[in-house]
């Protein structure tokens, strides 16, 4: 069983979901690359404006993560998925319409970036919570591995496809093609015939985002198999976000890579992620779900040390070190994430998955912002290499937390009642 086999190839509703997720994943990557391209090519945006555009693409998602967990749990997730796709389609279509009317402004792109980013987070939360109601619990590993493949392929091919679209078409009208991917995704999701259960029961209808977050937090703290995953996620989000602000600076200014060489290097990470999606189920079968999460997480964290240990001012060697980190880190990182996600979907009741997912999302996003700021400050005080070494050492604590938990001896899990 695996990506090329398994019962899910004959599961029509899962295949519709998988197809929709694949189209949506490409759309998300094209949007990520396409809005800045439209700002530069059509509106001659300044670096400061591009910075605001990037911040608005991510910032609203953190707010949605705070507010949307209970919303996802109390409603049918397929309806949320379709609505999020249609919303992204409608928002993005305003760009070519405004360009055709010669009314397009950078302020409109700011609004579009924020709204699309928020809708994408809502889609991701509902997507994660919907899968366990679509397939059997013993099929979750296979399902998550297949979904992981399309995410990895989209990460490899999405930016390239965006470049081709924007070269063949004028920027705003390339975004119209991008918008069409979300419409196709919505149509595919509309073809799913499974009768999804209604939302959370009445006693969970607390209706306040703070209470929803508290509910999700309690659900995690009460589950000894999920609690270490959250703590590990928090630690790694804090420390590995150092790389977000320092990676390009280290590669270009200190190692001597050209921007083109850096782009090729980063693309290797997508290949690694694809390998990881294939590796996940095999590692889980060979080691058990808990040990697979730990071993793959440790290898991924250890590979990050290749980045600060790369020799300065030697571009070819530096590129080789970074490629090794991208390939190994992303491969084993994805191979750890897939069984961890499967475990979470298995042992957390379906009525709580949205709120639990919101806690993970908020923890990752909030600590990533803090870590990026902390990493920049540390680099200015002690140096870029030294800050990256601290990031690697701190990030390695994450899988050690899981190693010290009951997951260490966990080979398989029994589903929790919905």
Residue, then its C-alpha position, 0 to 999 in steps of 0.5 A: x500500500x502507498x501512493x501507487x496503491x491502496x484502497x483510496x484509488x477506488x474511493x470516488x469521494x476521496x479522489x474528488x477531494x484529492x483532485x480539488x486539493x491539488x488544483x487548490x494547492x497550485x492556485x495557492x502557490x500561483x497566488x503567492x507568487x502572482x500578487x507580488x508579480x502583478x504589483x511589480x509588473x503592473x503598478x511598479x510597486x516599491x519595496x516597502x509596498x511589497x513588504x506590506x503586501x507580504x505582511x497582509x498575505x499572512x497577517x489576516x490568516x493569524x486572525x482567522x486562526x484565532x476565530x475560525x476553530x469553532x466555526x469549522x467545528x459547528x458547520x459542515x466542513x465541505x460547505x466551508x471548503x466550497x465557500x472558501x474556494x468561491x470566495x477566493x475566486x470572486x476576490x481574485x477576479x476583481x483584479x483583472x476586472x479592475x485592470x480592464x477598467x484601468x482602475x487597479x491600484x496597489x491598495x486593491x491588491x492589499x485588500x485582495x492579499x488579505x482576504x485571499x490569505x484569510x480564506x486560505x487559512x479557513x480552507x486549510x482548517x476545514x480541509x484537515x478536519x474534513x478528511x476523517x469524516x470522508x474516509x476510514x480512520x485506518x485510511x488516514x495515513x494513506x490519505x494524508x500521504x497522497x494529499x502531501x504529494x500534491x502539496x509537494x508537487x505544487x510547491x515545486x511546480x506552482x512558482x514555475x507555472x506562475x512565471x509562465x502565466x505571467x510571461x505569456x499573459x499580462x499580469x492581471x489577466x494571468x490572475x484570472x487564470x489563477x482564480x479559475x483554479x479555485x472555481x475548478x476546486x469548488x466544482x470538484x468538491x461539489x461532486x462529493x456525495x458523502x453525507x457529512x455529519x452536522x457540526x458540534x453538539x449543542x453543549x459545545x455551542x459556546x459561541x465566543x472565540x476565546x472559549x473556543x480556543x480554551x476548548x481546543x487547548x483543553x482538548x490538546x492538554x487532555x490528550x497525552x499523545x497530542x500534547x507533545x506534538x503541540x509543544x514540539x511545534x511551538x518550539x520549532x516554530x519559534x527557532x526555525x522561523x529565524x531562517x525566514x529572515x536570515x536564510x537569503x542573507x546568509x546564502x547571498x551575502x556570506x556564502x556568495x550564491x547568486x539569486x538564481x542559484x538560491x532559487x534552484x537551491x530552494x526548489x530542491x526542498x520541494x523535491x525533498x517534500x515529495x520524497x517525504x510524502x512517499x517515505x511517511x507511510x513506509x517509515x510508519x509501517x517499519x517503525x510504528x507511528x510514534x517512533x517514525x515521528x521521532x526519528x524523522x523529526x530528529x533527522x530533519x532537525x539535525x540536517x538544519x545544521x548544514x546551513x550555518x556550517x556551510x563554508x563562507x565565500x565558496x558558492x559551490x560548496x555553500x550551495x551543496x550544503x544548502x541543497x543537502x539541508x533542503x533535501x534531507x530536511x524537507x524529506x524527513x520533515x514531511x515524513x514526520x508531519x504526515x504521521x503526526x497529522x494522522x495521529x491528531x486526526x485519529x485520537x481527537x474527536x471530529x467535533x473538536x478538530x477545527x478548534x484543535x487545528x486552530x490552536x496549532x495554527x495560532x501557535x505556529x503563526x504567533x511564535x513564527x512572527x516572534x522568532x523572525x524578530x528575535x532571529x533578526x535581533x540576535x543576528x545583529x548582535x552576535x552575527x548571522x552564523x551564530x544566530x542560525x546555530x542557535x536556531x538549529x540547536x533550539x529547533x532540535x529540542x522539538x523532536x526531543x520533547x516528543x522522544x520524552x513522551x508516550x509517543x516513544x513506544x507508540x506503534x499504532x492508535x485506536x480511533x477516538x469516538x466522534 
